[in-house]
Amino acid sequence: MTAPLLLDLTHTCHSQAHTGIQRVARSLYTALAARGAAQPVTWDLHARAWRSLEAWEIANLANVTAGSKRSARWPLAARLRGLLRRRLSRTSAFRSPLSNSGLLELEIPTVPVAAALPALFAQTRGPCAALFYDALALQFPEFAPPKTVARFPAYLQELSRFDGIAAISADSRDVLLSYWTWLGLRDTPPVEAIPLGIDLPSVASVDSNPLGCIPSKPATPAALPTVLCVCTLEGRKNHLVLLAACEQLWTRGVRFELRLIGMAQAETGRTALARVRALQAAGWPLRYDGPVDDTAVTTAYRECLFTVYPSLLEGFGMPVLESLALGKPCICSAHGPVGESARGGGCLALDDINPATLAAAIERLLAAPAELAALATAASARQLKSWGAYTDELLAWQRTLHRRS
């Protein structure tokens, strides 16, 4: 039996956030653990050492609630154990390089974690690979928190120390390679574009309606059709444009409910959150659920008529494919990684997302049941990649890598 891979889950195993990177890290850990191929580790900042996860940290990977903060949390007892380990010089809970077949960096390491990575490399027998999500904080700093913007140049250079990089989209791959070229780096690892998988619903969880257009919740005479948007409230997700488009339609008498699901980013999501509250106070049919668990998200997809993903900038755009997996058409961008996902069918892809174009697209699908049904049929026909298939693809690619000096 092949030795398991070391998986750096330093942030994810200490956070209740379940967006973006955390979802990828948890899903990949689950798929690898099912194969007996996962050895999750963390940089214990209190022990100042790498170690295997404790039971409470492993439980935190599986038992996710709808947390409202991305920050890591360390219980007092865990901090005290770390300090004791440091005093006793117990520097690692895995004993030798032979206990693993390689390393996967699933997160964007913080500065302390990045400084500790060489020690982890030294304990790794096989190739050390990292997932690369995007460079949006560097490309569009106006949409990212200042601390993230300041961290990214060093992070992108640190990636060049790995033996291979698995980019989550072709666009992300090209951006990383272009940045390294611009820096003048020559000794860089291979970068492969391996698009992510998604959690595919079981047959029993999908609406019995073959077109996937009829909401599964009981209909009432006063019920409004629901348009759903699932994504974190932050600058680059473009909620302000979506809200402006919906307000235009409501003012003209178009009847529908907009439902938003997602955590509000403290620094770049404030303006959108304030606008949500103002529209609700004005009496418009706008529902904001905040962060919810995966079961609630799946139910929301099943109950909506179609979804909107107005984001301008993405490394991948997972909610687009999740919507399609449940037979729900999605209005989204025709460009970048989201455009890569939209081209397979089931989406109304827009060349430009502004209040006028988005309002027109929403009104078009609300008023054209035949077109909506055709898109739903196309969505249901998509052969989407599961997390299991993605894991197999990632493992096969990592086996082609070699350790670099």
C-alpha positions in Angstrom: 0.0 0.0 0.0 1.3 3.4 -0.9 2.1 5.7 2.0 -0.3 8.6 2.5 0.3 12.2 1.4 1.0 14.9 3.9 -1.8 17.6 3.6 -1.2 21.0 5.1 -4.5 22.0 6.7 -3.2 24.5 9.2 -5.9 27.1 8.6 -8.8 24.9 7.6 -8.7 22.6 10.6 -8.9 25.6 12.9 -11.6 27.6 11.1 -15.4 27.4 10.8 -15.3 29.2 7.5 -16.5 27.0 4.6 -15.9 29.2 1.5 -13.5 28.9 -1.4 -10.2 27.4 -0.3 -11.7 25.8 2.9 -14.3 23.9 0.8 -11.6 22.7 -1.6 -9.3 21.6 1.3 -12.1 19.8 3.1 -13.4 18.0 0.0 -10.0 16.9 -1.1 -9.1 15.7 2.4 -12.3 13.7 2.5 -11.7 12.1 -0.9 -8.1 11.2 0.0 -9.0 9.9 3.4 -11.5 7.5 1.8 -8.6 6.1 -0.2 -6.3 5.9 2.9 -4.1 8.4 1.2 -4.3 11.4 3.6 -2.0 12.3 6.5 -3.3 15.8 7.6 -0.8 18.0 9.3 -0.7 21.5 10.8 2.0 24.0 11.8 1.4 24.3 15.5 2.3 28.0 16.1 2.4 27.4 19.9 4.7 24.3 19.7 6.5 25.9 16.7 6.6 22.5 15.0 4.7 20.5 12.4 2.5 17.7 13.8 -0.3 15.4 12.9 -3.8 16.7 13.6 -5.4 16.0 17.0 -8.9 14.5 17.2 -10.6 17.9 17.7 -8.9 19.3 14.6 -9.9 16.3 12.4 -13.5 16.6 13.7 -13.4 20.3 12.7 -12.7 19.2 9.1 -15.8 17.1 9.0 -18.3 18.8 11.3 -18.6 22.2 9.7 -21.2 24.7 10.9 -22.0 28.0 9.2 -19.3 30.1 10.7 -19.2 33.8 10.2 -15.5 34.3 10.5 -12.5 33.1 8.5 -10.0 33.5 11.4 -8.4 30.5 13.0 -9.4 29.5 16.5 -7.2 27.6 19.0 -8.8 26.5 22.3 -6.9 27.3 25.4 -6.1 23.6 26.1 -4.6 23.3 22.6 -2.5 26.3 23.1 -1.2 25.0 26.4 -0.4 21.6 24.9 1.6 23.3 22.2 3.6 25.3 24.7 4.3 22.1 26.6 5.4 20.4 23.4 7.8 23.2 22.7 9.3 22.9 26.2 9.7 19.2 25.9 11.1 19.6 22.3 8.6 17.2 20.8 8.9 18.7 17.4 6.9 16.3 15.3 4.1 13.7 15.5 5.2 11.9 12.4 8.5 10.2 12.7 10.4 9.9 9.4 10.3 10.8 5.7 9.2 7.1 5.0 5.8 7.8 6.6 4.5 9.7 3.6 4.7 9.6 -0.2 4.7 13.4 -0.8 3.1 16.7 0.2 0.1 18.6 -1.0 -0.2 22.3 0.1 -3.9 23.0 0.0 -4.0 26.5 1.4 -2.3 29.9 1.0 0.2 29.7 3.8 0.5 32.5 6.2 4.0 34.0 6.7 4.8 31.8 9.7 3.6 28.7 7.9 5.6 29.6 4.8 8.7 30.1 6.9 8.2 26.6 8.3 7.6 24.8 5.0 11.3 24.0 4.4 11.2 21.9 7.6 8.2 20.0 6.2 9.9 19.5 2.8 12.8 17.9 4.7 10.4 15.4 6.2 8.8 14.6 2.9 9.9 11.6 0.9 8.1 12.2 -2.4 7.3 15.3 -4.5 5.9 18.4 -2.8 3.0 20.0 -4.8 0.7 22.9 -4.1 -2.7 23.9 -5.4 -2.9 27.4 -6.9 -6.2 29.2 -6.9 -5.7 32.7 -8.3 -3.7 35.9 -8.2 -6.6 38.2 -8.0 -5.3 40.0 -4.9 -2.3 41.1 -7.0 -4.2 41.7 -10.3 -7.0 43.6 -8.7 -5.9 44.9 -5.3 -8.9 47.2 -5.0 -11.1 44.1 -4.4 -8.9 42.5 -1.7 -8.1 43.2 1.9 -4.8 45.2 2.3 -3.1 42.4 4.3 -3.9 39.9 1.5 -2.5 42.3 -1.1 0.7 42.8 0.8 1.2 39.0 1.2 0.7 37.9 -2.4 4.0 38.9 -4.1 6.0 36.8 -1.6 3.4 33.9 -1.8 3.7 33.7 -5.6 7.5 33.5 -5.4 7.2 30.8 -2.6 5.2 28.6 -5.0 8.3 28.3 -7.2 10.0 26.2 -4.4 7.5 23.3 -4.9 8.0 20.4 -7.2 4.8 21.0 -9.1 1.8 23.4 -9.1 -1.8 22.3 -9.8 -3.7 25.3 -10.9 -7.5 25.2 -10.6 -8.1 26.6 -14.1 -6.3 27.3 -17.3 -6.6 31.0 -16.6 -4.9 30.6 -13.2 -2.1 28.6 -14.7 -1.4 31.2 -17.3 -1.5 34.1 -14.8 1.1 32.3 -12.5 3.4 31.4 -15.4 3.2 35.0 -16.7 4.0 36.4 -13.3 7.1 34.2 -12.9 8.2 35.2 -16.4 7.8 38.9 -15.5 9.9 38.3 -12.3 12.6 36.7 -14.4 12.4 33.4 -12.5 14.0 30.5 -14.5 14.1 27.5 -12.2 10.3 27.0 -11.8 8.3 23.9 -11.3 5.8 22.5 -13.9 2.3 24.0 -13.6 -0.7 21.9 -14.7 -4.3 23.1 -15.1 -6.5 20.6 -13.3 -10.1 22.1 -12.9 -11.7 21.3 -9.6 -14.5 18.8 -8.9 -17.8 19.4 -7.2 -20.1 17.5 -4.9 -22.5 15.8 -7.4 -26.0 15.3 -6.0 -27.4 11.8 -5.7 -30.4 10.9 -7.9 -32.7 11.0 -4.9 -31.7 14.6 -4.0 -32.6 16.1 -7.4 -36.1 17.3 -8.1 -38.3 14.7 -9.8 -39.1 17.3 -12.5 -36.8 16.3 -15.4 -36.3 19.9 -16.4 -35.2 20.9 -13.0 -37.2 24.2 -13.2 -40.0 23.7 -10.7 -39.2 24.7 -7.2 -39.4 21.8 -4.8 -41.0 23.8 -2.0 -44.8 23.8 -1.8 -46.3 26.5 -4.1 -48.7 29.0 -2.7 -50.7 31.6 -4.7 -48.6 34.4 -3.3 -45.2 32.7 -3.8 -42.7 34.5 -5.9 -40.2 32.8 -8.1 -36.8 32.8 -6.5 -33.5 33.9 -8.1 -30.6 32.6 -6.0 -27.0 33.9 -5.7 -24.6 31.9 -3.6 -21.2 33.5 -2.9 -19.4 35.5 -0.3 -20.3 39.2 -0.1 -17.1 40.9 -1.2 -16.0 43.5 -3.7 -15.1 41.3 -6.6 -18.3 39.2 -6.4 -20.2 42.2 -7.9 -23.2 42.2 -5.6 -23.8 45.9 -6.0 -24.4 45.4 -9.7 -26.8 42.5 -9.0 -28.7 44.6 -6.4 -28.9 47.6 -8.8 -30.3 45.3 -11.5 -32.9 43.7 -9.3 -34.0 47.1 -8.0 -34.6 48.2 -11.6 -36.8 45.2 -12.2 -38.7 45.5 -8.9 -39.3 49.2 -9.7 -40.8 48.2 -13.0 -43.1 45.7 -11.4 -41.2 42.5 -12.2 -42.2 40.0 -9.5 -39.5 37.7 -8.1 -37.5 37.2 -4.9 -33.7 37.6 -4.8 -32.1 35.3 -2.2 -28.5 35.7 -1.2 -26.4 33.2 0.6 -22.8 33.8 1.8 -20.6 35.2 4.4 -20.0 39.0 4.3 -16.3 39.8 4.0 -15.5 42.3 6.8 -13.4 44.7 4.6 -14.7 44.5 1.1 -18.3 43.4 1.6 -19.5 46.2 3.8 -20.9 48.4 1.1 -22.9 45.5 -0.4 -24.2 44.4 3.0 -25.4 48.0 3.7 -27.2 48.1 0.4 -28.9 44.8 1.1 -30.2 46.2 4.4 -31.4 49.4 2.7 -33.3 47.4 0.1 -34.9 45.2 2.7 -35.9 48.3 4.7 -37.5 49.7 1.6 -39.7 46.5 1.4 -38.3 44.9 -1.7 -38.4 41.0 -1.8 -34.8 40.4 -0.9 -33.7 37.6 1.5 -30.2 37.4 2.9 -29.4 34.2 4.8 -25.7 34.9 5.5 -23.5 31.8 5.8 -25.4 28.5 6.0 -24.4 24.8 5.9 -24.2 22.6 2.8 -27.6 21.1 3.4 -29.2 24.5 3.4 -27.3 25.5 0.3 -28.5 22.4 -1.6 -32.1 23.0 -0.5 -31.8 26.6 -1.7 -30.6 25.5 -5.1 -33.5 23.0 -5.3 -36.0 25.7 -4.4 -34.9 28.4 -6.8 -35.9 29.0 -10.4 -32.4 29.8 -11.6 -29.2 31.3 -10.2 -27.1 34.4 -10.8 -23.3 34.5 -10.3 -22.3 38.1 -11.0 -18.7 37.8 -10.0 -16.2 39.7 -12.1 -13.1 37.9 -11.0 -12.6 34.2 -10.2 -10.0 31.5 -10.0 -12.7 28.9 -10.7 -16.3 29.8 -9.8 -17.6 26.6 -8.1 -21.2 27.9 -7.5 -21.8 27.9 -11.3 -21.1 24.2 -11.6 -23.0 23.4 -8.4 -26.0 25.2 -9.8 -25.8 23.1 -13.0 -25.3 19.9 -11.1 -28.8 20.4 -9.6 -30.3 21.3 -13.0 -30.5 25.0 -12.3 -29.5 27.4 -15.1 -27.0 30.1 -14.2 -26.5 33.7 -15.4 -22.8 34.5 -15.3 -19.8 35.9 -17.1 -18.7 34.6 -20.4 -15.1 35.3 -19.6 -12.2 33.9 -17.5 -12.5 30.7 -15.5 -16.3 31.2 -15.1 -16.6 31.3 -18.9 -14.7 28.1 -19.0 -17.4 26.5 -16.9 -20.3 28.2 -18.8 -19.2 26.9 -22.2 -20.4 23.4 -21.5 -24.1 24.5 -21.5 -26.8 25.4 -19.1 -25.7 29.0 -18.6 -26.8 32.4 -19.9 -23.3 33.8 -20.3 -22.9 37.6 -20.6 -20.1 39.4 -22.3 -20.5 42.4 -20.0 -22.1 42.3 -16.5 -23.6 45.7 -15.6 -27.0 46.6 -14.1 -28.6 46.9 -17.5 -27.4 43.6 -19.0 -28.0 41.7 -15.8 -31.5 43.1 -15.4 -32.2 42.1 -19.0 -30.9 38.6 -18.5 -32.9 38.0 -15.3 -36.1 39.4 -16.9 -35.5 37.3 -20.0 -35.4 34.0 -18.0 -38.3 35.0 -15.8 -40.5 35.7 -18.9 -39.3 32.8 -21.1 -40.2 29.4 -19.5 -39.3 27.5 -22.7 -35.8 29.0 -22.8 -35.4 28.4 -19.1 -36.4 24.7 -19.6 -33.9 24.3 -22.4 -31.1 25.7 -20.3 -32.2 23.4 -17.4 -32.1 20.4 -19.8 -28.6 21.4 -20.9 -27.5 21.8 -17.3 -28.8 18.4 -16.4 -27.0 16.8 -19.3 -23.6 18.1 -18.3 -21.0 15.5 -17.4 -19.5 17.2 -14.4 -16.3 16.1 -12.6 -16.8 14.8 -9.0 -14.4 15.3 -6.2 -13.4 11.6 -6.5 -12.5 12.1 -10.2 -10.6 15.2 -9.4 -8.7 13.4 -6.7 -7.7 10.6 -9.1 -6.6 13.1 -11.7 -4.5 15.1 -9.1 -2.9 11.9 -7.7 -2.0 10.7 -11.2 -0.4 14.0 -12.0 1.5 14.2 -8.7 3.0 10.8 -9.4 4.7 12.2 -12.5 6.6 14.8 -10.5 10.2 14.5 -9.3 11.9 16.2 -6.4 13.8 19.3 -7.3 17.0 20.4 -5.6 
